[in-house]
Amino acid sequence: MGNSPFGLSDIAGNVSEWTLDRDGIYVGTAGSFVLNSPGPASGTDRVIRGGAWASEEAAGVRAVGRAGDAPANWYEDLGFRCARGAR
């Protein structure tokens, strides 16, 4: 009940998360997801996913949010998620 297709729950509105992917044109289409999209092969900015509690807009806490920024930047509501693969 309320879990994502991957079995995750309660991920909206916590913190936005850095990803390893470089920022570039998103290859997905509306209403779809791309599993393990690598992003561009070069570039300096990295993808930030998800939403965070400090957002001033309701849409800013959605888990599907996507933006890019330089890894040298930091924000109080930006972090990373510790995860492990299925055993």
N, C-alpha and C positions, 0 to 999 in steps of 0.2 A: 504494500500500500504506500504509494508515493515514492518508491525507489526509482532510480534511473534504470535504463535498459542494462546497465552494468552492475546493478545491485547497490548503488550508493544512495545514501539518504542524508538529509540535513546538511547539504553543502551550500545552499544559497545564503548569501549575506554574511559569511564569515570573513574571509580575506580573499582578495584576488591572488592568483598564483602565477609565479614565473613558470615557463615551460622551457624545454631545451630547443624548441623550434625557432627558427629565424622568422622574423616578421616579413610578410609579403602577401601577395594576392591569395585569398582563401579559395581553395579548389572545390569546396562543397557547394551544394545548391540549397535553396530555401527548403526547410523541412527535412534535410538529410544530415547525416554526420559522416565524417571521414575518419576511419580508424587509423591511428598512427600516421597522420599526415606529416611528412617531414618538413614541409615548407621549402623555401628556396635554398639552394646549395651555398649561397654566400649572402653577406649582409651583416650589419652590426647589431641592429635591434632584435630583441627576442619577443616572443608572444607572451602576453599576459592573459590568462583566462579567468572567468568567473566574476563574481561581484563581491562587494565589500560593505561592511557596516557603515563606513564613513561616506557613502554615496549620498549626494543631495537629491537624487532622482530615484523613483521606485524601480525603474528599469536597471539601475546600477547595482542592484543586489542579485540579479539573475545569474544563475550558474553558467548560462550560455554566453555571457559577455566575452568579447575578444578585442584586444588592443595590442599595440606594440610599444616598446620603449627601450631605451638604452640600459643595459644591465648595471651600469654605474649609478643609476638613479635608485632612490629608495623612497618608500612611503610607509606610513604607520599601519596601513591596511593592506600591505602587499607582502606575501610570503611564499611558501612552497608547501606542497602536500607530501607527507611521507607515505609511501605505498609499497606494496609488494605484490608480485604476481601470484596467481593461484597455484596451489601445491597439488 
